[in-house]
Amino acid sequence: MSFASLVSEQLAGLTPAEARVAMFMADHPHSVGHLSAARLAEAADASDATVIRTVRKLGFNGLAALRESLATELSLSGRLEASLSAGHQVGTMRLIAERTDAVIALPGRINEEPLLKAVDIAGRARRVCIVGFGPAGFLAGYAAHQFRRAGVPATAMTSTGQGFADELSRLTEGDAVLALAYDRTREVDVLLDQAVTFAIPVIQLTEDALTADPRATLALGVGRGEPTHSPTHAPTIIVLESLVLAVAARHVKRADQATRLLADLRSRLATAPESGTQESADQESGTHESGTRKSGDA
């Protein structure tokens, strides 16, 4: 049984305060693994004792046991299994609906104020550095490409392990970082330390504001869909594309120049070769064929 189902089953036997804690943990399972009992209590408007009492009423020996159970449920294999077992036919509109729901939920997860701050940070930066690892690395590359098309200098930082050191060493004052960091990794930890050292603002895209690293300048709780089902990057793509367009709107002239340059280069590349160039190519081809025949005759 999933944790959310367990909470629904036990809800009637909980006090109002315990119910708030249980529902909060069911709605924010990732936060349970990151927050202390005190922080969970604060987020759910309850006391530390209520948090511990709720966890035990739900059948766990303590917060550590609940975290261990949720870690399995929220693992990649656990989330995939939950997604595939949620319906009798996998290839149905249900899977599309889950991802659509994740996008529809975005306005309720992020309000205008942090988005405007993110646009302001990216708009003032000398360069936008988009950081992402694994599947998020492809999104980082896509976002960097879109920023450059809008006339914003941008680069993707997607290496892991020792290779990430080379990318980190190129961070400098004037940069801004857009980190697709839904999980706590060593790379993210070192990135944030480096950003603090050089006073580089970091916009963190994460599951929700509660799981954001306190060293990040700004957190956007984008989320990746139903927490216990296979993650979707649809909300992340929507937010990234929106940030690109919003930054471009603040620098219309720069974006227009970049668009005109791209159109001009495309036009030049699409133009057929001039006749002289074609003649030279034909002559070169004829010479090659002639040489081949002579070689064969010999």
Residue, then its C-alpha position, 0 to 999 in steps of 0.5 A: m500500500s502506498f503512503a498516500s493510501l495509508v494516510s487516507e485509510q487512517l485519516a478518520g482515526l487522527t486528531p485534526a492536528e495529526a490529520r494536518v501532519a499526515m496530509f502534509m506528508a502525503d502531499h509532500p513526501h519528498s519533504v519528509g526525507h529532507l526536513s526535521a520533525a521541527r520543520l515538518a511541524e512548522a510546515a504543517d502548523a503543528s508541534d514536534a510531538t504531534v509529528i512523532r505521534t502521527v508517524r507512530k499512529l500510521g504504523f511506523n516506529g519513528l520518522a527514520a522508519l517512515r523515511e526508509s519506507l518512502a525512500t523505496e516508494l520514491s525510488l525510480s523503480g518504485r515510481l515506475e512500478a506504481s505508474l505501470s500498475a495504476g491501470h490495466q492498460v499502460g498505453t492509454m490516455r491515463l499516462i498522458a492525463e497524469r503528465t497534463d495534470a502536472v502542468i495544470a498544477l503549475p500555477g498553484r505551485i509557483n506564484e508570480e513573485p518568484l518567477l519575476k525574481a527569476v526573470d530579473i536574475a537571468g535578465r541581468a546576468r552576463r551569462v546564464c548557466i543551466v545545470g542539470f544531470g542525467p535526463a535533466g542534462f538534456l533539458a539544460g542543453y535545450a534551455a541553453h540553446q533557447f536562451r542563445r536564440a533569444g540573444v542571451p549568452a548561455t551554457a549548459m553544465t551537465s558533467t558529473g563527478q570529476g568532470f564537473a570541476d572543469e565546468l565549475s571552474r569557469l563560473t565567474e562573477g556576473d553569471a547566474v545559475l539555473a539549477l535543475a536540482y530535484d535531488r541532493t547530489r555531491e555536484v549540487d552541493v559543491l555548485l552551491d558552495q562555489a556560487v556562494t563564494f563568488a556571489i553568483p545567484v542560483i535559481q533552483l528548480t526543485e520538487d517544492a520550496l521545502t526541499a530547496d537548498p537554503r544556499a539557493t537565491l531563489a527556489l521554484g517548486v516545479g515538481r515532477g508530477e505525482p510524487t510516487h509515480s514515474p517522474t515527468h519533466a513536462p513542468t520543467i520544460i514549461v517553466l524553462e521556456s517561459l523564463v526564456l520568453a520572459v527574459a527575451a521580452r525584457h530585452v526586445k532589441r537584443a532578442d530581435q537582433a539574434t532572431r534576425l541574425l539566425a534568419d539571415l544565416r538560415s537564408r544564406l545556408a539555404t541558397a543554392p550554390e553559385s554557378g561558378t562554384q558548381e562548375s568548379a565542383d564538376q571540373e574537380s569531379g571530372t578530373h578525379e574520374s579521368g585520373t581513375r580511368k587512367s589508373g585503371d588503363a595502366 
